[in-house]
């Protein structure tokens, strides 16, 4: 993160989302509600797993990690965006920008690895049921989960240090609602070709590799499901897998749109970024967890969820 004596920028101004002035309060309220639902909902999901012994299984341990990641990635971005809507507080210190960029890529990369791990877990559960309990022990699951966090840390350290080693000597207006690599590189007073190429290759390789592994896992899973003779078992397996694939798609498509188009400066980038930093964590909660009957039953016993409607 060394930038030498050439760095004369001590803070950045986050321009934020482009909107009409009178929409500031409505946007604040909308994003505030989404943020509260995301944090409280994912917090309740973690609580249900901790309180119910029947949910002490690998799939739910990994879902707890996903819930925690969704809570923290929203918390790294949304509060500053909300301050910009209501109080026009758009200034972020140089150090604050570094921390925000590191946090975002650390959490995002960890989530990417976690989706791959969750696909592998489903592959073992459906395709290798006799070996599942032996392979996915508590200690192995803990090591695998820690591996995703370590991988995210190393990736983010590399990207953050590689970005902020460059000189910043004047422009400090970030035409975005948070500090991210593509927009920060536009403010650098040096040639950023190497950085753009490395970012493209690094993020592209990680994203496409993880996505390919996920698709491979689900290729085997679909093949195994089609051989299930029980209609109920087949339906349950498809339901679980469809939820995971839906979450994976809504995570990867926006990321691909942002990072695998070097030099993009389209206003649509901000809208897409809102989707995967603000909306996706809430969609994960709805698609991947609240639709799960076991978790809804636990929430019902806690008095925090209505009983399921009778079909």
VOPAGU-2260 file (C-alpha; in pm, 1 decimal, decimal comma):
REM VOPAGU-2260
SITE   aa  ch    i         X         Y         Z
SITE  UNK   A    0       0,0       0,0       0,0
SITE  UNK   A    1     296,1     227,2     -37,8
SITE  UNK   A    2     236,9     525,9    -257,2
SITE  UNK   A    3     545,5     729,8    -174,1
SITE  UNK   A    4     552,9    1107,2    -155,2
SITE  UNK   A    5     339,6    1133,2    -467,2
SITE  UNK   A    6      18,7    1061,4    -279,1
SITE  UNK   A    7    -147,9    1389,4    -182,6
SITE  UNK   A    8    -505,6    1259,6    -148,0
SITE  UNK   A    9    -615,2    1219,4     211,9
SITE  UNK   A   10    -985,7    1160,5     153,1
SITE  UNK   A   11   -1228,6    1066,4    -122,5
SITE  UNK   A   12   -1574,2    1197,0    -205,6
SITE  UNK   A   13   -1825,8     925,4    -282,6
SITE  UNK   A   14   -2060,5    1068,0    -545,1
SITE  UNK   A   15   -2309,4     790,4    -471,3
SITE  UNK   A   16   -2603,7     684,2    -680,8
SITE  UNK   A   17   -2724,5     938,4    -932,4
SITE  UNK   A   18   -3076,9    1042,3    -835,3
SITE  UNK   A   19   -3306,7    1343,3    -822,5
SITE  UNK   A   20   -3268,9    1549,6    -500,6
SITE  UNK   A   21   -3625,4    1489,2    -384,7
SITE  UNK   A   22   -3569,9    1112,4    -396,2
SITE  UNK   A   23   -3305,4    1119,1    -122,7
SITE  UNK   A   24   -3542,7    1044,4     166,3
SITE  UNK   A   25   -3745,7     773,2     -14,8
SITE  UNK   A   26   -3424,4     600,0    -122,6
SITE  UNK   A   27   -3289,2     624,2     231,7
SITE  UNK   A   28   -3603,8     461,8     370,9
SITE  UNK   A   29   -3606,1     186,3     107,9
SITE  UNK   A   30   -3241,0      90,3     155,5
SITE  UNK   A   31   -3269,0     125,2     533,5
SITE  UNK   A   32   -3558,2    -123,5     543,9
SITE  UNK   A   33   -3367,8    -364,8     317,7
SITE  UNK   A   34   -3058,9    -335,0     536,6
SITE  UNK   A   35   -3250,8    -395,8     861,5
SITE  UNK   A   36   -3429,0    -696,9     710,9
SITE  UNK   A   37   -3097,7    -836,6     586,0
SITE  UNK   A   38   -2914,1    -800,7     915,9
SITE  UNK   A   39   -3199,5    -910,0    1142,5
SITE  UNK   A   40   -3311,6   -1193,1     913,9
SITE  UNK   A   41   -2966,0   -1341,0     870,2
SITE  UNK   A   42   -2903,4   -1295,4    1241,2
SITE  UNK   A   43   -3214,9   -1500,2    1315,5
SITE  UNK   A   44   -3099,7   -1769,6    1075,5
SITE  UNK   A   45   -2771,9   -1801,8    1266,2
SITE  UNK   A   46   -2965,0   -1809,2    1592,7
SITE  UNK   A   47   -3193,5   -2091,8    1477,3
SITE  UNK   A   48   -2897,9   -2312,7    1385,7
SITE  UNK   A   49   -2730,1   -2247,8    1720,4
SITE  UNK   A   50   -3048,9   -2326,8    1914,7
SITE  UNK   A   51   -3174,0   -2636,3    1734,9
SITE  UNK   A   52   -2976,5   -2960,8    1754,3
SITE  UNK   A   53   -3149,6   -3098,9    1443,1
SITE  UNK   A   54   -2988,0   -2823,6    1237,8
SITE  UNK   A   55   -2635,1   -2909,0    1351,2
SITE  UNK   A   56   -2543,9   -3048,3    1010,2
SITE  UNK   A   57   -2282,7   -2940,6     751,2
SITE  UNK   A   58   -2535,2   -2783,1     513,1
SITE  UNK   A   59   -2661,8   -2556,1     789,2
SITE  UNK   A   60   -2314,4   -2477,1     921,4
SITE  UNK   A   61   -2222,7   -2349,8     577,5
SITE  UNK   A   62   -2549,9   -2157,3     557,1
SITE  UNK   A   63   -2456,0   -1988,3     884,6
SITE  UNK   A   64   -2130,8   -1874,2     724,5
SITE  UNK   A   65   -2328,9   -1745,4     425,7
SITE  UNK   A   66   -2569,3   -1556,1     653,5
SITE  UNK   A   67   -2279,7   -1398,0     841,4
SITE  UNK   A   68   -2110,6   -1296,9     514,8
SITE  UNK   A   69   -2432,8   -1140,5     387,0
SITE  UNK   A   70   -2470,9    -942,4     708,8
SITE  UNK   A   71   -2116,1    -812,4     704,6
SITE  UNK   A   72   -2092,3    -734,0     333,0
SITE  UNK   A   73   -2406,4    -521,1     364,6
SITE  UNK   A   74   -2268,3    -354,7     675,5
SITE  UNK   A   75   -1946,2    -266,4     491,5
SITE  UNK   A   76   -2134,5     -78,1     218,4
SITE  UNK   A   77   -2487,6      27,0     312,6
SITE  UNK   A   78   -2439,2     252,1     621,4
SITE  UNK   A   79   -2212,9     492,5     430,2
SITE  UNK   A   80   -2457,3     494,1     139,1
SITE  UNK   A   81   -2745,7     573,8     374,9
SITE  UNK   A   82   -2550,2     865,5     523,5
SITE  UNK   A   83   -2506,9    1003,8     172,7
SITE  UNK   A   84   -2881,5     990,4     104,2
SITE  UNK   A   85   -2996,8    1167,1     419,5
SITE  UNK   A   86   -2711,2    1383,4     545,7
SITE  UNK   A   87   -2513,9    1428,0     224,4
SITE  UNK   A   88   -2216,0    1276,0     409,1
SITE  UNK   A   89   -2007,4    1162,6     115,7
SITE  UNK   A   90   -1651,1    1204,9     245,7
SITE  UNK   A   91   -1450,1     894,6     330,2
SITE  UNK   A   92   -1090,4     907,0     451,3
SITE  UNK   A   93    -810,2     748,3     249,7
SITE  UNK   A   94    -766,7     483,2     519,9
SITE  UNK   A   95   -1143,2     430,7     535,2
SITE  UNK   A   96   -1149,8     373,6     160,8
SITE  UNK   A   97    -870,4     116,8     190,4
SITE  UNK   A   98   -1058,3     -66,3     466,4
SITE  UNK   A   99   -1385,8     -61,4     273,3
SITE  UNK   A  100   -1223,9    -196,5     -44,1
SITE  UNK   A  101   -1040,8    -467,3     150,9
SITE  UNK   A  102   -1354,9    -567,3     341,8
SITE  UNK   A  103   -1568,1    -585,5      29,7
SITE  UNK   A  104   -1326,8    -805,1    -165,0
SITE  UNK   A  105   -1242,6   -1016,1     139,4
SITE  UNK   A  106   -1608,5   -1092,3     209,0
SITE  UNK   A  107   -1703,0   -1125,1    -157,9
SITE  UNK   A  108   -1420,1   -1367,5    -238,8
SITE  UNK   A  109   -1492,4   -1571,1      74,1
SITE  UNK   A  110   -1855,2   -1598,7     -35,8
SITE  UNK   A  111   -1741,2   -1712,3    -379,5
SITE  UNK   A  112   -1536,2   -1993,5    -224,8
SITE  UNK   A  113   -1822,2   -2078,1      11,6
SITE  UNK   A  114   -2068,8   -2130,6    -273,2
SITE  UNK   A  115   -1823,3   -2376,8    -426,0
SITE  UNK   A  116   -1788,6   -2557,8     -94,2
SITE  UNK   A  117   -2166,6   -2574,4     -52,5
SITE  UNK   A  118   -2201,8   -2726,8    -399,9
SITE  UNK   A  119   -1942,9   -2989,7    -305,3
SITE  UNK   A  120   -2136,4   -3060,0      15,5
SITE  UNK   A  121   -2457,2   -3120,0    -186,0
SITE  UNK   A  122   -2262,5   -3338,0    -430,3
SITE  UNK   A  123   -2142,5   -3562,3    -147,5
SITE  UNK   A  124   -2484,4   -3571,7      20,5
SITE  UNK   A  125   -2670,0   -3674,8    -295,8
SITE  UNK   A  126   -2410,2   -3864,9    -499,3
SITE  UNK   A  127   -2208,1   -4026,0    -216,3
SITE  UNK   A  128   -2461,8   -4064,1      68,4
SITE  UNK   A  129   -2290,5   -4366,7     222,4
SITE  UNK   A  130   -1962,2   -4178,6     260,7
SITE  UNK   A  131   -2109,3   -3838,2     348,3
SITE  UNK   A  132   -2103,6   -3870,2     727,8
SITE  UNK   A  133   -1749,1   -4005,1     718,4
SITE  UNK   A  134   -1614,5   -3731,5     490,9
SITE  UNK   A  135   -1802,8   -3426,1     617,7
SITE  UNK   A  136   -1718,2   -3448,5     985,9
SITE  UNK   A  137   -1735,7   -3143,5    1209,6
SITE  UNK   A  138   -1357,7   -3097,4    1207,9
SITE  UNK   A  139   -1332,9   -3126,6     829,0
SITE  UNK   A  140   -1619,4   -2881,7     781,0
SITE  UNK   A  141   -1447,3   -2636,6    1013,7
SITE  UNK   A  142   -1120,3   -2668,0     820,3
SITE  UNK   A  143   -1298,2   -2622,1     487,6
SITE  UNK   A  144   -1487,5   -2317,9     613,2
SITE  UNK   A  145   -1168,2   -2165,5     753,9
SITE  UNK   A  146   -1005,1   -2229,1     418,0
SITE  UNK   A  147   -1265,9   -2011,7     245,7
SITE  UNK   A  148   -1195,2   -1727,0     489,7
SITE  UNK   A  149    -819,6   -1764,8     445,4
SITE  UNK   A  150    -855,5   -1764,2      67,6
SITE  UNK   A  151   -1066,7   -1449,4      82,6
SITE  UNK   A  152    -811,8   -1280,2     307,0
SITE  UNK   A  153    -516,9   -1356,2      78,3
SITE  UNK   A  154    -705,8   -1248,6    -232,8
SITE  UNK   A  155    -818,2    -920,0     -79,2
SITE  UNK   A  156    -475,1    -841,0      65,8
SITE  UNK   A  157    -322,9    -884,0    -278,3
SITE  UNK   A  158    -584,6    -675,3    -460,0
SITE  UNK   A  159    -591,0    -398,6    -198,7
SITE  UNK   A  160    -213,4    -360,0    -173,4
SITE  UNK   A  161    -173,9    -380,8    -552,1
SITE  UNK   A  162    -429,3    -100,6    -596,5
SITE  UNK   A  163    -316,0     141,4    -326,6
SITE  UNK   A  164      54,1     110,8    -403,4
SITE  UNK   A  165     -16,3     347,6    -694,9
SITE  UNK   A  166      12,5     729,0    -661,5
SITE  UNK   A  167    -292,7     947,5    -602,4
SITE  UNK   A  168    -209,4    1310,0    -670,0
SITE  UNK   A  169    -524,9    1509,5    -730,6
SITE  UNK   A  170    -869,9    1380,0    -832,3
SITE  UNK   A  171   -1062,3    1241,0    -537,1
SITE  UNK   A  172   -1423,8    1217,4    -658,0
SITE  UNK   A  173   -1530,9     853,3    -668,3
SITE  UNK   A  174   -1818,6     822,1    -915,3
SITE  UNK   A  175   -1968,7     531,9    -721,2
SITE  UNK   A  176   -2132,9     466,4    -386,0
SITE  UNK   A  177   -1838,6     277,8    -234,4
SITE  UNK   A  178   -1466,1     227,6    -288,5
SITE  UNK   A  179   -1403,7     -43,9    -544,0
SITE  UNK   A  180   -1108,3    -127,7    -765,7
SITE  UNK   A  181   -1237,4     -11,3   -1108,3
SITE  UNK   A  182   -1343,5     335,0    -986,3
SITE  UNK   A  183   -1037,6     387,2    -765,3
SITE  UNK   A  184    -804,0     308,4   -1055,3
SITE  UNK   A  185    -957,8     596,0   -1252,8
SITE  UNK   A  186    -818,6     838,3    -991,9
SITE  UNK   A  187    -460,6     711,6   -1010,4
SITE  UNK   A  188    -192,3     942,3   -1151,0
SITE  UNK   A  189     -11,1     665,7   -1338,2
SITE  UNK   A  190     -61,8     401,0   -1600,9
SITE  UNK   A  191    -310,4     143,3   -1467,4
SITE  UNK   A  192    -294,2    -103,8   -1755,0
SITE  UNK   A  193    -111,6    -367,2   -1549,8
SITE  UNK   A  194    -353,5    -327,0   -1258,4
SITE  UNK   A  195    -656,2    -358,0   -1484,5
SITE  UNK   A  196    -513,1    -668,1   -1648,3
SITE  UNK   A  197    -420,9    -830,4   -1316,0
SITE  UNK   A  198    -764,0    -751,9   -1169,9
SITE  UNK   A  199    -933,5    -894,2   -1477,7
SITE  UNK   A  200    -725,5   -1214,0   -1473,2
SITE  UNK   A  201    -732,2   -1262,7   -1095,3
SITE  UNK   A  202   -1103,7   -1206,7   -1036,5
SITE  UNK   A  203   -1195,8   -1367,3   -1366,8
SITE  UNK   A  204    -993,0   -1680,7   -1292,5
SITE  UNK   A  205   -1133,7   -1717,8    -940,5
SITE  UNK   A  206   -1493,4   -1652,6   -1043,6
SITE  UNK   A  207   -1490,3   -1874,2   -1351,8
SITE  UNK   A  208   -1303,8   -2156,6   -1175,3
SITE  UNK   A  209   -1545,6   -2158,3    -884,1
SITE  UNK   A  210   -1842,9   -2134,4   -1118,2
SITE  UNK   A  211   -1710,8   -2423,8   -1330,4
SITE  UNK   A  212   -1664,2   -2638,3   -1017,7
SITE  UNK   A  213   -2018,3   -2555,0    -905,2
SITE  UNK   A  214   -2163,2   -2648,2   -1245,1
SITE  UNK   A  215   -1962,0   -2971,6   -1244,4
SITE  UNK   A  216   -2095,6   -3062,6    -900,0
SITE  UNK   A  217   -2451,6   -2994,7   -1010,1
SITE  UNK   A  218   -2403,0   -3188,9   -1330,7
SITE  UNK   A  219   -2334,4   -3497,6   -1119,3
SITE  UNK   A  220   -2615,5   -3404,3    -881,8
SITE  UNK   A  221   -2876,9   -3372,8   -1157,1
SITE  UNK   A  222   -2764,8   -3705,7   -1301,1
SITE  UNK   A  223   -2804,8   -3868,1    -958,3
SITE  UNK   A  224   -3144,5   -3704,6    -895,9
SITE  UNK   A  225   -3282,4   -3836,0   -1223,1
SITE  UNK   A  226   -3206,8   -4187,0   -1098,2
SITE  UNK   A  227   -3406,2   -4139,8    -775,9
SITE  UNK   A  228   -3721,2   -4351,8    -795,6
SITE  UNK   A  229   -3904,1   -4180,1    -510,9
SITE  UNK   A  230   -4100,3   -3883,0    -641,9
SITE  UNK   A  231   -4086,1   -3710,5    -302,5
SITE  UNK   A  232   -3710,3   -3763,7    -268,2
SITE  UNK   A  233   -3651,9   -3640,2    -620,8
SITE  UNK   A  234   -3863,9   -3330,8    -555,3
SITE  UNK   A  235   -3683,5   -3248,4    -228,9
SITE  UNK   A  236   -3340,6   -3287,7    -389,5
SITE  UNK   A  237   -3437,1   -3069,0    -683,6
SITE  UNK   A  238   -3579,3   -2805,9    -447,7
SITE  UNK   A  239   -3259,1   -2780,4    -245,6
SITE  UNK   A  240   -3038,1   -2769,3    -555,3
SITE  UNK   A  241   -3259,5   -2518,6    -735,8
SITE  UNK   A  242   -3234,8   -2281,8    -439,2
SITE  UNK   A  243   -2854,6   -2302,2    -437,6
SITE  UNK   A  244   -2823,7   -2256,3    -814,2
SITE  UNK   A  245   -3055,4   -1955,0    -803,5
SITE  UNK   A  246   -2841,1   -1790,3    -537,0
SITE  UNK   A  247   -2521,3   -1870,6    -729,6
SITE  UNK   A  248   -2657,4   -1719,4   -1052,2
SITE  UNK   A  249   -2775,9   -1395,3    -892,1
SITE  UNK   A  250   -2432,9   -1365,6    -729,1
SITE  UNK   A  251   -2211,4   -1441,7   -1028,4
SITE  UNK   A  252   -2394,3   -1260,0   -1308,9
SITE  UNK   A  253   -2361,0    -907,9   -1157,9
SITE  UNK   A  254   -1997,8    -971,5   -1056,5
SITE  UNK   A  255   -1915,5   -1084,0   -1409,4
SITE  UNK   A  256   -2084,1    -773,2   -1547,8
SITE  UNK   A  257   -1873,7    -543,4   -1328,5
SITE  UNK   A  258   -1528,1    -700,8   -1321,6
SITE  UNK   A  259   -1492,4    -883,0   -1651,4
SITE  UNK   A  260   -1541,9    -568,8   -1859,7
SITE  UNK   A  261   -1216,9    -372,2   -1809,0
SITE  UNK   A  262   -1244,7       6,7   -1829,0
SITE  UNK   A  263   -1623,9      12,2   -1806,1
SITE  UNK   A  264   -1766,9     343,4   -1691,3
SITE  UNK   A  265   -2133,2     291,7   -1770,0
SITE  UNK   A  266   -2388,9     435,1   -1521,8
SITE  UNK   A  267   -2556,0      93,8   -1523,2
SITE  UNK   A  268   -2257,4     -39,0   -1324,7
SITE  UNK   A  269   -2386,1     142,5   -1015,8
SITE  UNK   A  270   -2729,4     -14,9   -1046,3
SITE  UNK   A  271   -2578,6    -361,8   -1090,1
SITE  UNK   A  272   -2349,1    -302,3    -792,0
SITE  UNK   A  273   -2651,3    -211,8    -577,2
SITE  UNK   A  274   -2804,9    -543,7    -672,8
SITE  UNK   A  275   -2518,1    -762,2    -554,3
SITE  UNK   A  276   -2420,1    -556,0    -249,9
SITE  UNK   A  277   -2766,9    -466,7    -116,3
SITE  UNK   A  278   -3034,3    -679,9    -280,7
SITE  UNK   A  279   -2858,6   -1016,5    -315,1
SITE  UNK   A  280   -2796,4   -1061,0      61,5
SITE  UNK   A  281   -3171,1   -1019,9     118,6
SITE  UNK   A  282   -3258,1   -1253,2    -170,4
SITE  UNK   A  283   -3023,5   -1513,6     -23,8
SITE  UNK   A  284   -3221,9   -1494,9     298,4
SITE  UNK   A  285   -3552,8   -1545,6     117,0
SITE  UNK   A  286   -3447,9   -1802,2    -142,4
SITE  UNK   A  287   -3201,9   -2011,9      48,9
SITE  UNK   A  288   -3318,7   -2013,2     407,8
SITE  UNK   A  289   -3670,1   -1891,7     483,7
SITE  UNK   A  290   -3807,7   -2135,1     225,3
SITE  UNK   A  291   -3651,6   -2421,7     420,0
SITE  UNK   A  292   -3917,2   -2605,2     621,7
SITE  UNK   A  293   -3686,8   -2706,6     906,7
SITE  UNK   A  294   -3570,4   -2352,6     970,8
SITE  UNK   A  295   -3920,6   -2210,3     941,0
SITE  UNK   A  296   -4036,6   -2463,3    1198,4
SITE  UNK   A  297   -3766,6   -2353,5    1442,3
SITE  UNK   A  298   -3852,6   -1988,1    1386,1
SITE  UNK   A  299   -4216,9   -2077,7    1446,3
SITE  UNK   A  300   -4130,3   -2235,8    1779,9
SITE  UNK   A  301   -3942,0   -1918,9    1868,7
SITE  UNK   A  302   -4254,7   -1718,1    1791,6
SITE  UNK   A  303   -4072,8   -1526,4    1517,8
SITE  UNK   A  304   -4239,2   -1679,5    1213,6
SITE  UNK   A  305   -4597,9   -1757,7    1124,4
SITE  UNK   A  306   -4698,9   -2118,5    1087,8
SITE  UNK   A  307   -4690,6   -2249,8     734,9
SITE  UNK   A  308   -5019,1   -2239,2     550,5
SITE  UNK   A  309   -5185,4   -2573,0     505,5
SITE  UNK   A  310   -5176,3   -2687,7     143,7
